[in-house]
Amino acid sequence: MATPAQARVDLAAIRQNVALLKERAGGAELMGAVKADAYGHGLVPCSAAVLEGGASRLGTAFVREALELRAGGVTAPILAWLITPGEPLDEALAQDVELSAADDRLLDEIAAAARRTGRTAKLHLEADTGMSRGGSPLAAWPGLLARALELRAEGVIEIIGLWSHFACADIPGHPSIEQQLEAFQTALKLAEQAGAAGSHVIRHISNSAATMTLPEARYDLVRPGIAMYGLSPIPELGDFGLRPAMTLTAQVGLAKRVPEGAGVSYAHLYVTDRETTLGLVPLGYADGILRHATGRAEVLAGGRRRLITGRVCMDQFMIDMGDDPLAAGDEVVLFGPGDGGEPTVQEWADTLGTITHEIVTRIGARVPRVYEGRA
């Protein structure tokens, strides 16, 4: 069935990017972060490509994402790390999903699920080393370790990971990087002294930026996310040889001539200065095209870059073609790897004052993902 727009996802590019990251990991395991529908690229197909590219584990934010992977046939180890009260922990344990905990309340909730199901919970304990987001503050870390060891002695949990997350690894030289590494070392030392850090326990802190630039932060495992999809974690340092996996396209829905002085779209923010051809592109803010892309972001149409003309609407936006030919059904490329002169995701992010993560994860569910480059 023809669709007005589609996001083409190059699975070969994802495999290539993961292989590059695996090489940069210097022998550490690689856990591919596939949360948020694989950063908007499609959870199950992209997770398969990530594993084919060399990852040995997958990471999700929520338990439901991990369960979707299991339902999709993924058998590799999966860690879910953002767990709020009332999550389906019984099902998570039954499906062999690894869980993260950072306080006694969650430890006890996971332990209760383990008792109900008769399944030992595999846990990664998270330390807050300076991001002040998830994780146990270092002052509370010894208490968390003590409670975890009590539950391990009971046989309801197994400690298989100790981890943290960088706040500023994408800002080379930021003083917090060294401070967080020192704090992580302290957390690991305390865990070792308490008897919670055996040789089987995986230590991990590196995201995409750290994987690329901080070999001292590799430890046993790295957890890249955005870089797997071909988008640079530190744009000012270049693309690191990564290839963007997503190309967003749409078919022109209508092309028409309008006279000079025609107001275009809501609020008439754009008024034609000559007779011209306008093209209607059937994507809008309901599909993730930011409203403030109005008059800023460019697309490729008719072999040339065109500025989004007038206000981005819920389902559509307009482009001004001048006297260049355009017909309904012609393809417009919003962004891609740049091979054909189209804008890249990085260009969109820079133009709109955001990061590439936001651009790709906003592409909505009514834009079908079309997969290319299957293994």
C-alpha positions as CSV (number, residue, x, y, z in Angstrom):
1,M,0.0,0.0,0.0
2,A,1.4,3.4,-0.9
3,T,2.0,5.8,2.0
4,P,2.2,9.5,2.0
5,A,5.5,9.4,3.9
6,Q,8.0,6.8,5.1
7,A,11.2,6.5,7.1
8,R,13.6,4.3,5.3
9,V,16.0,2.5,7.8
10,D,19.2,1.1,6.5
11,L,19.9,-2.0,8.6
12,A,23.3,-2.5,6.9
13,A,24.3,0.9,8.1
14,I,23.4,0.0,11.7
15,R,25.4,-3.2,11.5
16,Q,28.4,-1.3,10.1
17,N,28.1,1.3,12.9
18,V,27.9,-1.3,15.6
19,A,31.0,-3.1,14.2
20,L,32.9,0.3,14.3
21,L,31.8,0.9,17.9
22,K,32.8,-2.7,18.8
23,E,36.2,-2.0,17.4
24,R,36.4,1.2,19.4
25,A,35.4,-0.7,22.6
26,G,38.8,-2.4,22.6
27,G,37.6,-5.8,23.7
28,A,34.8,-4.7,26.0
29,E,31.4,-6.1,25.6
30,L,28.8,-4.0,23.8
31,M,25.3,-3.4,25.0
32,G,23.2,-1.7,22.3
33,A,20.8,0.9,23.7
34,V,17.6,0.3,21.8
35,K,15.2,2.2,24.1
36,A,12.6,4.6,22.6
37,D,11.8,2.2,19.7
38,A,15.5,2.0,18.8
39,Y,15.7,5.8,18.8
40,G,12.7,6.0,16.5
41,H,14.2,3.5,14.0
42,G,12.1,0.4,15.0
43,L,12.7,-1.7,18.0
44,V,12.8,-5.4,16.9
45,P,14.3,-5.0,13.4
46,C,17.0,-2.7,14.6
47,S,17.8,-4.8,17.6
48,A,18.4,-7.8,15.3
49,A,20.8,-5.6,13.3
50,V,22.6,-4.4,16.4
51,L,23.2,-8.0,17.5
52,E,24.3,-9.0,14.0
53,G,26.8,-6.1,14.1
54,G,28.5,-7.4,17.2
55,A,26.5,-6.4,20.3
56,S,26.1,-9.2,22.9
57,R,23.5,-7.4,25.0
58,L,20.6,-4.9,24.6
59,G,19.5,-2.1,26.9
60,T,16.0,-0.6,27.2
61,A,14.6,2.1,29.4
62,F,11.4,0.3,30.3
63,V,10.4,-3.2,31.1
64,R,7.7,-3.2,28.5
65,E,10.3,-2.5,25.8
66,A,12.3,-5.5,27.0
67,L,9.2,-7.7,26.9
68,E,8.4,-6.5,23.3
69,L,11.9,-7.7,22.3
70,R,11.2,-11.1,23.9
71,A,7.9,-11.3,22.1
72,G,9.8,-10.4,18.9
73,G,12.0,-13.4,19.3
74,V,15.1,-11.7,20.8
75,T,16.9,-14.1,23.1
76,A,20.1,-12.1,23.9
77,P,20.5,-10.6,27.4
78,I,18.4,-7.5,27.9
79,L,18.7,-4.9,30.7
80,A,15.8,-2.6,31.6
81,W,16.9,0.3,33.8
82,L,14.0,2.7,34.4
83,I,11.6,0.9,36.7
84,T,8.7,2.7,38.4
85,P,6.4,1.2,41.0
86,G,3.9,-1.3,39.6
87,E,6.0,-2.5,36.6
88,P,5.3,-6.1,35.4
89,L,8.3,-7.5,37.3
90,D,6.9,-11.0,37.5
91,E,6.7,-11.2,33.7
92,A,10.1,-9.6,33.4
93,L,11.7,-12.3,35.6
94,A,9.8,-15.0,33.7
95,Q,11.2,-13.7,30.5
96,D,14.8,-13.5,31.9
97,V,15.0,-9.7,31.7
98,E,17.8,-8.1,33.7
99,L,16.8,-5.2,36.0
100,S,18.4,-2.2,37.5
101,A,17.9,-0.9,41.0
102,A,19.2,2.1,42.9
103,D,17.2,2.1,46.2
104,D,15.9,-0.4,48.8
105,R,12.3,0.1,47.8
106,L,12.9,-1.2,44.3
107,L,15.2,-4.0,45.6
108,D,12.5,-5.2,47.9
109,E,9.9,-5.0,45.1
110,I,12.1,-7.0,42.8
111,A,12.8,-9.5,45.6
112,A,9.1,-9.9,46.1
113,A,8.6,-10.7,42.4
114,A,11.4,-13.2,42.6
115,R,9.8,-15.0,45.6
116,R,6.4,-15.1,43.7
117,T,7.9,-16.5,40.5
118,G,10.6,-18.7,42.0
119,R,13.0,-16.9,39.6
120,T,16.3,-15.4,40.8
121,A,16.4,-11.7,39.6
122,K,19.5,-10.7,37.8
123,L,20.4,-7.2,39.0
124,H,22.6,-4.3,37.9
125,L,23.0,-1.8,40.8
126,E,23.3,1.8,39.6
127,A,25.5,4.4,41.3
128,D,24.9,8.1,41.0
129,T,28.4,9.4,40.2
130,G,27.5,13.0,39.5
131,M,24.6,13.2,37.1
132,S,22.0,13.5,39.9
133,R,19.4,11.6,37.9
134,G,19.1,7.9,38.3
135,G,21.3,5.9,40.6
136,S,22.1,5.7,44.3
137,P,24.0,8.6,45.8
138,L,27.4,7.5,47.0
139,A,26.4,8.3,50.6
140,A,23.6,5.7,50.3
141,W,25.6,3.2,48.2
142,P,26.9,1.1,51.2
143,G,23.4,0.7,52.4
144,L,22.1,-0.4,49.0
145,L,25.0,-2.9,48.7
146,A,24.2,-4.3,52.2
147,R,20.5,-4.8,51.3
148,A,21.4,-6.3,48.0
149,L,23.8,-8.8,49.7
150,E,21.1,-9.8,52.2
151,L,18.7,-10.6,49.3
152,R,21.5,-12.4,47.5
153,A,22.1,-14.5,50.6
154,E,18.4,-15.3,50.5
155,G,18.8,-16.5,46.9
156,V,16.3,-14.1,45.4
157,I,18.7,-11.9,43.5
158,E,22.0,-12.2,41.8
159,I,24.2,-9.1,41.4
160,I,25.5,-9.2,37.8
161,G,26.3,-5.5,37.1
162,L,27.5,-2.3,38.6
163,W,27.0,0.8,36.6
164,S,26.6,4.5,36.2
165,H,26.0,7.1,33.5
166,F,28.0,10.1,32.3
167,A,26.5,13.6,32.3
168,C,29.0,15.4,30.0
169,A,30.9,12.8,28.1
170,D,29.8,14.6,24.9
171,I,31.7,17.7,26.1
172,P,35.4,16.8,25.7
173,G,37.5,17.9,28.6
174,H,34.5,18.8,30.9
175,P,35.8,18.5,34.5
176,S,32.8,16.3,35.5
177,I,34.1,13.5,33.4
178,E,37.2,12.9,35.6
179,Q,35.1,13.5,38.7
180,Q,32.6,10.9,37.7
181,L,35.3,8.3,36.8
182,E,36.8,8.9,40.3
183,A,33.3,8.5,41.9
184,F,32.7,5.3,39.9
185,Q,36.0,3.9,41.1
186,T,34.9,4.7,44.7
187,A,31.6,2.9,44.1
188,L,33.4,-0.1,42.6
189,K,35.9,-0.2,45.5
190,L,33.1,-0.1,48.1
191,A,31.3,-2.9,46.2
192,E,34.4,-5.0,46.2
193,Q,35.0,-4.5,49.9
194,A,31.4,-5.5,50.6
195,G,31.7,-8.7,48.5
196,A,29.4,-7.5,45.7
197,A,31.9,-7.2,42.9
198,G,33.1,-10.6,41.8
199,S,34.8,-11.4,38.5
200,H,31.4,-12.2,36.9
201,V,30.0,-8.7,37.7
202,I,29.9,-6.4,34.7
203,R,31.1,-2.8,35.3
204,H,29.8,-0.2,32.8
205,I,29.5,3.5,32.4
206,S,30.3,4.4,28.8
207,N,27.7,5.9,26.4
208,S,28.3,6.6,22.7
209,A,30.5,9.6,23.4
210,A,32.6,7.8,26.0
211,T,33.0,4.8,23.8
212,M,34.5,7.0,21.1
213,T,36.7,9.2,23.2
214,L,37.4,7.7,26.7
215,P,39.2,4.4,26.5
216,E,39.8,4.6,30.3
217,A,36.0,4.4,30.8
218,R,35.4,1.1,28.8
219,Y,35.6,-1.2,31.8
220,D,33.8,-4.5,31.0
221,L,31.1,-3.2,28.7
222,V,30.1,-0.1,26.7
223,R,26.5,1.1,26.1
224,P,26.3,3.1,22.9
225,G,23.0,4.4,21.7
226,I,22.8,7.3,19.2
227,A,26.1,6.3,17.4
228,M,24.6,2.9,16.4
229,Y,22.1,4.8,14.3
230,G,24.9,6.7,12.5
231,L,24.6,10.0,14.4
232,S,27.6,11.6,15.9
233,P,27.6,11.8,19.8
234,I,30.1,14.7,19.5
235,P,29.2,16.6,16.3
236,E,32.1,19.1,16.7
237,L,34.5,16.2,16.4
238,G,33.0,15.0,13.2
239,D,31.1,11.9,12.2
240,F,33.6,9.3,13.4
241,G,33.0,7.3,10.2
242,L,29.4,6.6,11.2
243,R,26.6,6.4,8.6
244,P,23.1,7.7,9.3
245,A,20.6,4.9,9.1
246,M,17.3,6.9,8.6
247,T,16.1,8.7,5.5
248,L,12.7,10.5,5.9
249,T,10.8,11.0,2.7
250,A,7.3,12.1,1.6
251,Q,5.3,12.2,-1.6
252,V,4.0,15.6,-2.7
253,G,0.2,15.6,-2.1
254,L,-0.6,18.6,-4.2
255,A,1.2,21.1,-6.4
256,K,-0.4,24.3,-7.5
257,R,0.4,27.8,-8.9
258,V,-0.5,30.7,-6.7
259,P,-0.3,34.5,-7.5
260,E,2.0,37.1,-6.0
261,G,0.8,38.2,-2.6
262,A,-0.7,34.8,-1.6
263,G,-0.5,34.2,2.2
264,V,0.7,30.6,2.9
265,S,-0.4,28.5,5.8
266,Y,-1.6,29.6,9.3
267,A,-0.9,33.2,10.3
268,H,0.4,34.0,6.8
269,L,3.9,34.1,8.1
270,Y,5.0,33.7,4.5
271,V,3.6,35.7,1.6
272,T,4.6,35.0,-2.0
273,D,6.6,37.7,-3.7
274,R,5.8,36.5,-7.2
275,E,3.6,34.0,-9.0
276,T,5.0,30.6,-7.9
277,T,4.4,26.9,-7.5
278,L,3.7,25.6,-4.0
279,G,4.0,22.0,-3.0
280,L,2.1,20.3,-0.1
281,V,4.2,17.8,1.9
282,P,2.0,15.5,4.0
283,L,4.1,15.5,7.2
284,G,3.5,17.8,10.2
285,Y,4.0,18.2,13.9
286,A,1.8,15.2,14.6
287,D,4.5,13.2,12.8
288,G,7.4,14.8,14.7
289,I,8.2,17.7,12.3
290,L,8.9,20.4,14.9
291,R,6.6,23.4,14.5
292,H,9.6,25.8,14.9
293,A,11.0,24.2,11.7
294,T,8.8,26.9,10.1
295,G,10.9,29.0,7.8
296,R,14.1,27.3,9.0
297,A,14.6,23.7,8.0
298,E,15.3,22.7,4.4
299,V,14.2,19.7,2.4
300,L,15.3,18.3,-1.0
301,A,12.7,18.6,-3.8
302,G,13.2,18.7,-7.5
303,G,16.9,18.4,-7.1
304,R,17.4,21.4,-4.9
305,R,17.1,22.4,-1.3
306,R,13.8,24.2,-0.4
307,L,13.0,26.0,2.8
308,I,9.8,25.0,4.7
309,T,7.4,27.8,3.6
310,G,4.9,29.1,6.1
311,R,3.7,27.5,9.4
312,V,4.2,23.8,9.9
313,C,0.8,22.3,10.5
314,M,-0.4,19.2,12.3
315,D,-0.3,17.0,9.1
316,Q,1.4,19.0,6.4
317,F,3.7,21.8,5.4
318,M,4.4,23.7,2.2
319,I,7.4,24.4,0.1
320,D,7.9,27.1,-2.6
321,M,9.3,25.7,-5.9
322,G,9.3,29.0,-7.8
323,D,9.0,28.0,-11.5
324,D,10.6,24.6,-11.1
325,P,8.4,21.7,-12.0
326,L,6.6,19.7,-9.3
327,A,3.8,17.2,-9.4
328,A,1.7,15.2,-7.0
329,G,3.6,12.0,-6.1
330,D,7.1,13.5,-6.5
331,E,9.4,12.6,-3.7
332,V,10.6,15.1,-1.1
333,V,13.5,14.1,1.1
334,L,13.5,15.8,4.5
335,F,16.8,14.3,5.7
336,G,19.1,11.3,5.1
337,P,22.8,10.5,4.9
338,G,23.4,13.4,2.6
339,D,24.5,11.3,-0.4
340,G,22.0,13.0,-2.8
341,G,22.4,16.6,-1.5
342,E,19.6,16.2,1.0
343,P,19.9,17.7,4.5
344,T,21.2,15.4,7.3
345,V,19.7,14.9,10.7
346,Q,22.6,16.8,12.1
347,E,21.7,19.8,9.9
348,W,18.1,19.7,11.1
349,A,19.3,19.5,14.7
350,D,21.7,22.4,14.3
351,T,19.2,24.5,12.5
352,L,16.5,23.9,15.2
353,G,18.8,24.2,18.2
354,T,18.4,20.7,19.4
355,I,20.2,17.3,19.2
356,T,19.8,14.5,16.7
357,H,18.2,12.3,19.3
358,E,15.2,14.5,19.4
359,I,14.8,14.7,15.7
360,V,14.7,10.9,15.0
361,T,12.8,9.9,18.2
362,R,10.0,12.3,17.4
363,I,9.1,10.7,14.0
364,G,5.6,9.4,14.8
365,A,4.0,6.0,14.5
366,R,1.9,6.9,11.5
367,V,5.1,7.2,9.4
368,P,5.9,3.6,8.5
369,R,9.5,2.3,8.8
370,V,10.7,0.6,5.7
371,Y,13.7,-1.6,6.2
372,E,16.5,-1.9,3.7
373,G,19.8,-3.9,3.9
374,R,18.6,-6.9,5.8
375,A,21.3,-9.5,6.5
